[in-house]
Structures are given as C-alpha cells and as structure tokens.
C-alpha cells in the first residue's frame, strides 16, 4: 500500500517538474524568441524615440497639462496619472455622484484652458478608460483642442488640424476599435512643426 502511494507521488512529482519546465520555461522562451525575431519593436514595449532618446511608449498614455500640447484622456490611476503599476478604471457607475463631480471638474478645466471654445466637450476628454492608461483620443477630442494649441504655439489652427489628420488611425482591420490619434505621437509631431 505504501509502495503504491510512493509510486503515485513519484509520478506526480515527475509530472510537476516536466510541466514546470515545459510551460514555465520552454514555452515562454519560445514565444519570447519568436516575438523578438518577428516583432522586435512590439515585443520591446513599442517605445517611441525622439531625437535619439526614448520618450515613452505608444501603448501607455502620458500626462500633459501645458496648453501648447494635446491632452489625453483622464487617468484613473494612483498615486499619479498613467501609473502602469496601478492600472485600472475608476469603476464608477454612470449614476455615481463622484463620477458626475469628476466630469464637471474636467469640463471646467478644459473651459478654463480655452474659454472661447463653445463646442461640446468630447466625452473621452472627461472620462477615463478601463485601464486608466489609454494613450489615444478620438479625432473629435483632438480637433476640440486645436484652437487652444494654435493660440499657445502662435501657429495657424489649420496647421494643427492638418497634423491631426496626418496622425489619424482608422479602425483596425476596418472594424475593430474606433478611429483615434495617439497623443504622444501627436505632441512629438507638434514639437517638430516649424512656425
């Protein structure tokens, strides 16, 4: 009886070691190697370089508050915006008074930054994404900010709108996601614009 139990224990231990090696070491090494071989930019975090310096990732938003830059979606991460270590939405329901309060604050901030803009504030500028790290905004949200940025930089609004159109990304495969623009890429292109 004890011998049978020891046999089963040995088989279980051998299987544990085998599957630990297969699924915990070999499979991840194979997937990582294939990703590095075929998709190195993606596998290494889709890092953006500007003037030979890494300035961020295409996949994670960054906080911009200067009026001469595009502002991204609100971030729900703590203790600072776009903190990848605490990714997650606010989980506030549409009926939650805290959400209404935060939206009103964000609308007031946008109105204060551009008091002459009487257009409706796009929803994605006043609400956070599910991850709190969204690097993109809708083309409508980008266009909403064009006049503020043009004034702050002393350039034509047409130049800013052309830049938005140049960075427009349509739906993936024509059906997944929404049309969007990456805020970091747009801001880097703004810095590269000549007056």
C-alpha positions in Angstrom: 0.0 0.0 0.0 2.8 2.4 1.0 4.7 1.4 -2.2 1.7 2.2 -4.4 1.4 5.6 -2.7 5.1 6.3 -3.3 4.8 5.4 -7.0 1.9 7.8 -7.4 3.8 10.5 -5.5 6.9 10.0 -7.7 4.7 10.1 -10.9 3.1 13.4 -9.7 6.5 14.9 -8.8 8.0 14.0 -12.2 4.9 15.5 -14.0 5.2 18.6 -11.9 8.8 19.0 -12.8 8.2 18.2 -16.5 5.3 20.7 -16.9 7.1 23.3 -14.9 10.0 23.1 -17.4 7.6 22.9 -20.4 5.1 25.6 -19.5 7.2 27.7 -17.2 10.5 27.8 -19.1 10.5 26.4 -22.6 7.2 27.7 -23.9 7.8 31.3 -22.6 11.3 31.2 -24.1 9.9 30.1 -27.4 7.2 32.7 -27.5 9.7 35.5 -26.4 12.2 34.3 -29.0 9.6 34.3 -31.8 8.3 37.8 -30.7 11.9 39.2 -30.7 12.5 37.6 -34.2 9.3 38.7 -35.9 8.0 41.7 -33.9 11.0 43.2 -32.1 9.5 46.8 -31.8 6.3 45.4 -30.3 8.0 42.9 -28.1 10.1 45.6 -26.5 7.2 47.8 -25.5 6.6 49.8 -28.6 9.0 52.5 -27.4 8.9 56.0 -29.1 12.2 57.7 -29.8 12.6 61.4 -30.4 16.0 62.9 -31.1 17.7 59.6 -30.3 16.1 59.4 -26.9 13.3 57.1 -25.6 10.4 59.4 -24.6 7.6 56.9 -23.9 5.6 54.1 -25.3 2.9 54.1 -27.9 0.9 51.8 -25.6 0.8 53.9 -22.4 -0.5 57.4 -22.2 1.4 60.3 -20.5 0.1 63.3 -18.6 0.2 66.6 -20.5 -1.1 69.8 -18.9 0.7 72.5 -20.9 -1.8 74.4 -23.1 0.6 74.0 -26.1 0.1 70.2 -26.1 -2.8 67.8 -26.7 -4.2 66.5 -23.5 -5.2 62.8 -23.3 -7.9 61.0 -21.6 -8.3 61.4 -17.8 -6.4 58.7 -16.0 -7.9 56.8 -13.0 -4.5 55.5 -11.7 -3.0 56.4 -8.3 -0.8 58.0 -6.9 -0.1 59.8 -10.2 -1.7 59.7 -13.7 -0.8 56.9 -16.2 0.8 54.8 -13.5 1.1 51.4 -15.2 1.7 49.7 -11.8 -1.8 50.6 -10.7 -3.7 50.2 -13.9 -7.5 50.0 -13.6 -10.6 52.1 -14.1 -12.4 54.0 -11.5 -15.4 51.6 -11.6 -17.8 54.5 -11.1 -21.2 53.8 -12.5 -22.9 56.5 -14.7 -25.3 57.2 -11.8 -22.5 57.7 -9.3 -22.3 61.3 -8.0 -18.4 61.1 -7.7 -18.3 60.5 -11.5 -20.5 63.5 -12.1 -18.3 65.6 -9.9 -15.1 64.5 -11.7 -16.6 65.1 -15.1 -17.7 68.6 -14.1 -14.2 69.3 -12.8 -12.6 68.2 -16.1 -15.1 70.2 -18.2 -14.3 73.3 -16.1 -10.6 72.7 -16.6 -11.0 72.4 -20.3 -13.2 75.5 -20.5 -10.7 77.5 -18.4 -7.8 76.5 -20.7 -9.8 77.6 -23.8 -12.6 80.0 -22.7 -13.5 80.9 -26.3 -14.2 77.3 -27.3 -18.0 76.9 -27.0 -18.1 73.4 -28.6 -19.4 70.5 -26.6 -16.5 68.8 -24.8 -15.9 65.3 -26.2 -16.7 62.5 -23.7 -13.3 60.9 -24.0 -11.6 64.1 -22.6 -13.6 64.0 -19.4 -13.8 60.2 -18.6 -11.1 57.7 -18.1 -10.6 54.4 -19.9 -11.0 51.0 -18.4 -7.2 50.7 -17.9 -6.6 54.3 -16.9 -3.6 54.2 -19.3 -5.2 55.0 -22.7 -2.6 56.6 -25.0 -5.2 57.7 -27.6 -8.1 60.1 -28.0 -10.8 60.4 -30.7 -10.2 62.7 -33.6 -13.1 64.8 -32.3 -11.2 65.2 -29.0 -8.1 66.2 -30.8 -9.9 68.7 -33.0 -11.6 70.2 -29.9 -8.1 71.2 -28.6 -6.8 72.6 -31.9 -7.7 76.2 -31.3 -6.1 76.3 -27.8 -2.9 74.7 -29.1 -2.7 77.0 -32.1 -3.0 80.1 -29.9 -0.5 78.8 -27.3 2.1 78.0 -30.1 1.4 81.0 -32.3 0.6 78.8 -35.3 -2.4 78.5 -37.5 -5.3 76.3 -36.4 -5.2 74.8 -40.0 -1.7 73.6 -39.4 -2.8 71.8 -36.2 -5.8 70.3 -37.9 -3.6 69.0 -40.7 -1.3 67.4 -38.2 -4.3 65.7 -36.6 -5.4 64.3 -40.0 -1.8 63.1 -40.7 -1.9 61.1 -37.5 -5.4 59.8 -37.8 -5.7 56.0 -37.3 -8.8 54.2 -38.6 -10.3 51.1 -37.2 -8.0 48.1 -37.0 -8.8 45.8 -40.0 -11.5 48.3 -40.8 -13.8 47.0 -38.0 -12.0 46.8 -34.6 -11.9 49.7 -32.2 -12.6 53.3 -33.0 -10.9 56.0 -35.1 -8.2 57.5 -33.0 -5.0 59.5 -32.7 -2.0 58.8 -30.4 -1.5 61.8 -28.1 2.3 61.3 -27.6 2.9 60.9 -31.3 0.8 64.0 -32.0 2.7 66.0 -29.4 6.1 65.0 -30.7 4.9 66.0 -34.2 3.8 69.4 -32.8 7.3 69.9 -31.4 8.7 69.2 -34.8 6.5 71.7 -36.5 8.1 74.8 -37.9 6.2 78.0 -37.3 
